[in-house]
Amino acid sequence: MEEHFFQCPHCWEDISMLIDYSVPHQSYVEDCEVCCNPIQITVSISEGELESFHAESIEQ
């Protein structure tokens, strides 16, 4: 597990989350720790390295 920092697509605050590098492809919804709005997270890991990280807003 490693910490990854990014901006919330709703409130633009800097937040972080832990990424499990043992799972190559991940897609899930996580609430922002600041504004509590849902964020669609998509992560790709290749050979133990973060290949891509996308955080997109989900309209409510």
Jmol script that loads the backbone (N, CA, C; Angstrom):
load data "model"
ATOM      1  N   MET A   1       0.848  -1.179   0.000  1.00  0.00           N
ATOM      2  CA  MET A   1       0.000   0.000   0.000  1.00  0.00           C
ATOM      3  C   MET A   1       0.895   1.244   0.000  1.00  0.00           C
ATOM      4  N   GLU A   2       0.532   2.180  -0.868  1.00  0.00           N
ATOM      5  CA  GLU A   2       1.249   3.448  -0.909  1.00  0.00           C
ATOM      6  C   GLU A   2       0.252   4.591  -0.972  1.00  0.00           C
ATOM      7  N   GLU A   3       0.633   5.720  -0.367  1.00  0.00           N
ATOM      8  CA  GLU A   3      -0.226   6.896  -0.357  1.00  0.00           C
ATOM      9  C   GLU A   3      -0.054   7.668  -1.665  1.00  0.00           C
ATOM     10  N   HIS A   4      -1.194   8.090  -2.236  1.00  0.00           N
ATOM     11  CA  HIS A   4      -1.182   8.874  -3.476  1.00  0.00           C
ATOM     12  C   HIS A   4      -1.972  10.153  -3.236  1.00  0.00           C
ATOM     13  N   PHE A   5      -1.394  11.289  -3.598  1.00  0.00           N
ATOM     14  CA  PHE A   5      -2.035  12.589  -3.413  1.00  0.00           C
ATOM     15  C   PHE A   5      -2.614  13.077  -4.740  1.00  0.00           C
ATOM     16  N   PHE A   6      -3.800  13.704  -4.689  1.00  0.00           N
ATOM     17  CA  PHE A   6      -4.439  14.250  -5.874  1.00  0.00           C
ATOM     18  C   PHE A   6      -5.463  15.293  -5.451  1.00  0.00           C
ATOM     19  N   GLN A   7      -6.008  16.018  -6.426  1.00  0.00           N
ATOM     20  CA  GLN A   7      -7.028  17.023  -6.135  1.00  0.00           C
ATOM     21  C   GLN A   7      -8.408  16.433  -6.343  1.00  0.00           C
ATOM     22  N   CYS A   8      -9.305  16.722  -5.413  1.00  0.00           N
ATOM     23  CA  CYS A   8     -10.695  16.294  -5.541  1.00  0.00           C
ATOM     24  C   CYS A   8     -11.302  17.005  -6.746  1.00  0.00           C
ATOM     25  N   PRO A   9     -11.992  16.272  -7.633  1.00  0.00           N
ATOM     26  CA  PRO A   9     -12.607  16.912  -8.800  1.00  0.00           C
ATOM     27  C   PRO A   9     -13.857  17.730  -8.461  1.00  0.00           C
ATOM     28  N   HIS A  10     -14.297  17.689  -7.206  1.00  0.00           N
ATOM     29  CA  HIS A  10     -15.461  18.471  -6.774  1.00  0.00           C
ATOM     30  C   HIS A  10     -15.039  19.771  -6.093  1.00  0.00           C
ATOM     31  N   CYS A  11     -14.200  19.664  -5.064  1.00  0.00           N
ATOM     32  CA  CYS A  11     -13.855  20.835  -4.248  1.00  0.00           C
ATOM     33  C   CYS A  11     -12.433  21.341  -4.492  1.00  0.00           C
ATOM     34  N   TRP A  12     -11.632  20.595  -5.270  1.00  0.00           N
ATOM     35  CA  TRP A  12     -10.261  20.941  -5.648  1.00  0.00           C
ATOM     36  C   TRP A  12      -9.278  20.954  -4.481  1.00  0.00           C
ATOM     37  N   GLU A  13      -9.682  20.414  -3.330  1.00  0.00           N
ATOM     38  CA  GLU A  13      -8.757  20.283  -2.203  1.00  0.00           C
ATOM     39  C   GLU A  13      -7.786  19.127  -2.464  1.00  0.00           C
ATOM     40  N   ASP A  14      -6.561  19.263  -1.951  1.00  0.00           N
ATOM     41  CA  ASP A  14      -5.600  18.169  -2.035  1.00  0.00           C
ATOM     42  C   ASP A  14      -5.988  17.110  -1.015  1.00  0.00           C
ATOM     43  N   ILE A  15      -6.134  15.873  -1.486  1.00  0.00           N
ATOM     44  CA  ILE A  15      -6.465  14.757  -0.605  1.00  0.00           C
ATOM     45  C   ILE A  15      -5.544  13.591  -0.952  1.00  0.00           C
ATOM     46  N   SER A  16      -5.594  12.551  -0.150  1.00  0.00           N
ATOM     47  CA  SER A  16      -4.771  11.383  -0.427  1.00  0.00           C
ATOM     48  C   SER A  16      -5.579  10.117  -0.166  1.00  0.00           C
ATOM     49  N   MET A  17      -5.111   9.041  -0.774  1.00  0.00           N
ATOM     50  CA  MET A  17      -5.684   7.734  -0.479  1.00  0.00           C
ATOM     51  C   MET A  17      -4.599   6.683  -0.638  1.00  0.00           C
ATOM     52  N   LEU A  18      -4.832   5.556  -0.008  1.00  0.00           N
ATOM     53  CA  LEU A  18      -3.885   4.450  -0.099  1.00  0.00           C
ATOM     54  C   LEU A  18      -4.225   3.594  -1.306  1.00  0.00           C
ATOM     55  N   ILE A  19      -3.204   3.240  -2.075  1.00  0.00           N
ATOM     56  CA  ILE A  19      -3.380   2.392  -3.246  1.00  0.00           C
ATOM     57  C   ILE A  19      -2.685   1.066  -2.993  1.00  0.00           C
ATOM     58  N   ASP A  20      -3.405  -0.017  -3.251  1.00  0.00           N
ATOM     59  CA  ASP A  20      -2.862  -1.366  -3.108  1.00  0.00           C
ATOM     60  C   ASP A  20      -2.141  -1.736  -4.402  1.00  0.00           C
ATOM     61  N   TYR A  21      -0.823  -1.753  -4.372  1.00  0.00           N
ATOM     62  CA  TYR A  21      -0.022  -2.022  -5.570  1.00  0.00           C
ATOM     63  C   TYR A  21      -0.015  -3.499  -5.963  1.00  0.00           C
ATOM     64  N   SER A  22      -0.649  -4.370  -5.190  1.00  0.00           N
ATOM     65  CA  SER A  22      -0.700  -5.789  -5.543  1.00  0.00           C
ATOM     66  C   SER A  22      -1.863  -6.103  -6.482  1.00  0.00           C
ATOM     67  N   VAL A  23      -2.757  -5.126  -6.727  1.00  0.00           N
ATOM     68  CA  VAL A  23      -3.907  -5.326  -7.622  1.00  0.00           C
ATOM     69  C   VAL A  23      -3.648  -4.503  -8.888  1.00  0.00           C
ATOM     70  N   PRO A  24      -3.472  -5.156 -10.061  1.00  0.00           N
ATOM     71  CA  PRO A  24      -3.064  -4.438 -11.262  1.00  0.00           C
ATOM     72  C   PRO A  24      -4.093  -3.437 -11.813  1.00  0.00           C
ATOM     73  N   HIS A  25      -5.366  -3.761 -11.773  1.00  0.00           N
ATOM     74  CA  HIS A  25      -6.402  -2.868 -12.300  1.00  0.00           C
ATOM     75  C   HIS A  25      -7.488  -2.690 -11.246  1.00  0.00           C
ATOM     76  N   GLN A  26      -7.768  -1.438 -10.895  1.00  0.00           N
ATOM     77  CA  GLN A  26      -8.741  -1.147  -9.848  1.00  0.00           C
ATOM     78  C   GLN A  26      -9.693  -0.053 -10.320  1.00  0.00           C
ATOM     79  N   SER A  27     -10.965  -0.194  -9.957  1.00  0.00           N
ATOM     80  CA  SER A  27     -11.956   0.827 -10.245  1.00  0.00           C
ATOM     81  C   SER A  27     -12.982   0.793  -9.114  1.00  0.00           C
ATOM     82  N   TYR A  28     -13.145   1.920  -8.444  1.00  0.00           N
ATOM     83  CA  TYR A  28     -14.057   1.971  -7.315  1.00  0.00           C
ATOM     84  C   TYR A  28     -14.472   3.407  -7.036  1.00  0.00           C
ATOM     85  N   VAL A  29     -15.466   3.572  -6.185  1.00  0.00           N
ATOM     86  CA  VAL A  29     -15.951   4.891  -5.790  1.00  0.00           C
ATOM     87  C   VAL A  29     -15.530   5.143  -4.354  1.00  0.00           C
ATOM     88  N   GLU A  30     -14.964   6.321  -4.125  1.00  0.00           N
ATOM     89  CA  GLU A  30     -14.508   6.731  -2.793  1.00  0.00           C
ATOM     90  C   GLU A  30     -15.047   8.137  -2.545  1.00  0.00           C
ATOM     91  N   ASP A  31     -15.506   8.409  -1.337  1.00  0.00           N
ATOM     92  CA  ASP A  31     -15.963   9.761  -1.001  1.00  0.00           C
ATOM     93  C   ASP A  31     -14.782  10.648  -0.630  1.00  0.00           C
ATOM     94  N   CYS A  32     -14.835  11.911  -1.073  1.00  0.00           N
ATOM     95  CA  CYS A  32     -13.802  12.880  -0.712  1.00  0.00           C
ATOM     96  C   CYS A  32     -13.808  13.080   0.798  1.00  0.00           C
ATOM     97  N   GLU A  33     -12.628  13.109   1.402  1.00  0.00           N
ATOM     98  CA  GLU A  33     -12.535  13.284   2.858  1.00  0.00           C
ATOM     99  C   GLU A  33     -12.824  14.710   3.289  1.00  0.00           C
ATOM    100  N   VAL A  34     -12.884  15.663   2.330  1.00  0.00           N
ATOM    101  CA  VAL A  34     -13.158  17.062   2.649  1.00  0.00           C
ATOM    102  C   VAL A  34     -14.622  17.412   2.392  1.00  0.00           C
ATOM    103  N   CYS A  35     -15.108  17.181   1.160  1.00  0.00           N
ATOM    104  CA  CYS A  35     -16.471  17.607   0.791  1.00  0.00           C
ATOM    105  C   CYS A  35     -17.481  16.462   0.783  1.00  0.00           C
ATOM    106  N   CYS A  36     -17.020  15.226   0.932  1.00  0.00           N
ATOM    107  CA  CYS A  36     -17.860  14.019   1.014  1.00  0.00           C
ATOM    108  C   CYS A  36     -18.569  13.661  -0.292  1.00  0.00           C
ATOM    109  N   ASN A  37     -18.219  14.289  -1.410  1.00  0.00           N
ATOM    110  CA  ASN A  37     -18.799  13.919  -2.695  1.00  0.00           C
ATOM    111  C   ASN A  37     -18.109  12.683  -3.249  1.00  0.00           C
ATOM    112  N   PRO A  38     -18.827  11.861  -4.031  1.00  0.00           N
ATOM    113  CA  PRO A  38     -18.242  10.627  -4.567  1.00  0.00           C
ATOM    114  C   PRO A  38     -17.272  10.898  -5.717  1.00  0.00           C
ATOM    115  N   ILE A  39     -16.197  10.119  -5.732  1.00  0.00           N
ATOM    116  CA  ILE A  39     -15.171  10.218  -6.766  1.00  0.00           C
ATOM    117  C   ILE A  39     -14.979   8.823  -7.360  1.00  0.00           C
ATOM    118  N   GLN A  40     -15.031   8.727  -8.685  1.00  0.00           N
ATOM    119  CA  GLN A  40     -14.721   7.473  -9.375  1.00  0.00           C
ATOM    120  C   GLN A  40     -13.206   7.399  -9.527  1.00  0.00           C
ATOM    121  N   ILE A  41     -12.603   6.382  -8.929  1.00  0.00           N
ATOM    122  CA  ILE A  41     -11.158   6.184  -8.965  1.00  0.00           C
ATOM    123  C   ILE A  41     -10.848   5.016  -9.898  1.00  0.00           C
ATOM    124  N   THR A  42      -9.917   5.220 -10.815  1.00  0.00           N
ATOM    125  CA  THR A  42      -9.451   4.155 -11.704  1.00  0.00           C
ATOM    126  C   THR A  42      -7.927   4.147 -11.644  1.00  0.00           C
ATOM    127  N   VAL A  43      -7.370   2.974 -11.331  1.00  0.00           N
ATOM    128  CA  VAL A  43      -5.928   2.841 -11.118  1.00  0.00           C
ATOM    129  C   VAL A  43      -5.409   1.667 -11.933  1.00  0.00           C
ATOM    130  N   SER A  44      -4.229   1.845 -12.530  1.00  0.00           N
ATOM    131  CA  SER A  44      -3.524   0.751 -13.200  1.00  0.00           C
ATOM    132  C   SER A  44      -2.116   0.667 -12.635  1.00  0.00           C
ATOM    133  N   ILE A  45      -1.717  -0.547 -12.289  1.00  0.00           N
ATOM    134  CA  ILE A  45      -0.387  -0.827 -11.757  1.00  0.00           C
ATOM    135  C   ILE A  45       0.310  -1.759 -12.737  1.00  0.00           C
ATOM    136  N   SER A  46       1.553  -1.467 -13.073  1.00  0.00           N
ATOM    137  CA  SER A  46       2.321  -2.330 -13.968  1.00  0.00           C
ATOM    138  C   SER A  46       3.700  -2.550 -13.375  1.00  0.00           C
ATOM    139  N   GLU A  47       4.062  -3.802 -13.183  1.00  0.00           N
ATOM    140  CA  GLU A  47       5.366  -4.181 -12.644  1.00  0.00           C
ATOM    141  C   GLU A  47       5.686  -3.450 -11.343  1.00  0.00           C
ATOM    142  N   GLY A  48       4.681  -3.323 -10.480  1.00  0.00           N
ATOM    143  CA  GLY A  48       4.872  -2.700  -9.174  1.00  0.00           C
ATOM    144  C   GLY A  48       4.931  -1.195  -9.178  1.00  0.00           C
ATOM    145  N   GLU A  49       4.657  -0.568 -10.326  1.00  0.00           N
ATOM    146  CA  GLU A  49       4.691   0.894 -10.451  1.00  0.00           C
ATOM    147  C   GLU A  49       3.315   1.419 -10.849  1.00  0.00           C
ATOM    148  N   LEU A  50       2.977   2.605 -10.363  1.00  0.00           N
ATOM    149  CA  LEU A  50       1.715   3.251 -10.731  1.00  0.00           C
ATOM    150  C   LEU A  50       1.794   3.684 -12.186  1.00  0.00           C
ATOM    151  N   GLU A  51       0.974   3.065 -13.020  1.00  0.00           N
ATOM    152  CA  GLU A  51       0.961   3.372 -14.451  1.00  0.00           C
ATOM    153  C   GLU A  51      -0.009   4.507 -14.758  1.00  0.00           C
ATOM    154  N   SER A  52      -1.204   4.467 -14.149  1.00  0.00           N
ATOM    155  CA  SER A  52      -2.163   5.557 -14.340  1.00  0.00           C
ATOM    156  C   SER A  52      -3.086   5.663 -13.131  1.00  0.00           C
ATOM    157  N   PHE A  53      -3.531   6.898 -12.888  1.00  0.00           N
ATOM    158  CA  PHE A  53      -4.456   7.191 -11.790  1.00  0.00           C
ATOM    159  C   PHE A  53      -5.421   8.255 -12.299  1.00  0.00           C
ATOM    160  N   HIS A  54      -6.716   7.956 -12.270  1.00  0.00           N
ATOM    161  CA  HIS A  54      -7.737   8.904 -12.701  1.00  0.00           C
ATOM    162  C   HIS A  54      -8.771   9.073 -11.584  1.00  0.00           C
ATOM    163  N   ALA A  55      -9.095  10.317 -11.287  1.00  0.00           N
ATOM    164  CA  ALA A  55     -10.132  10.641 -10.298  1.00  0.00           C
ATOM    165  C   ALA A  55     -11.151  11.529 -11.000  1.00  0.00           C
ATOM    166  N   GLU A  56     -12.369  11.046 -11.144  1.00  0.00           N
ATOM    167  CA  GLU A  56     -13.413  11.775 -11.848  1.00  0.00           C
ATOM    168  C   GLU A  56     -14.616  11.998 -10.940  1.00  0.00           C
ATOM    169  N   SER A  57     -15.250  13.146 -11.115  1.00  0.00           N
ATOM    170  CA  SER A  57     -16.450  13.424 -10.315  1.00  0.00           C
ATOM    171  C   SER A  57     -17.609  12.553 -10.789  1.00  0.00           C
ATOM    172  N   ILE A  58     -18.473  12.229  -9.864  1.00  0.00           N
ATOM    173  CA  ILE A  58     -19.705  11.506 -10.159  1.00  0.00           C
ATOM    174  C   ILE A  58     -20.836  12.465  -9.851  1.00  0.00           C
ATOM    175  N   GLU A  59     -21.658  12.732 -10.842  1.00  0.00           N
ATOM    176  CA  GLU A  59     -22.783  13.656 -10.630  1.00  0.00           C
ATOM    177  C   GLU A  59     -23.833  12.992  -9.759  1.00  0.00           C
ATOM    178  N   GLN A  60     -24.352  13.760  -8.820  1.00  0.00           N
ATOM    179  CA  GLN A  60     -25.367  13.227  -7.902  1.00  0.00           C
ATOM    180  C   GLN A  60     -26.737  13.636  -8.346  1.00  0.00           C
TER     181      GLN A  60
END
end "model"
wireframe off; spacefill off
backbone 0.3
color backbone group
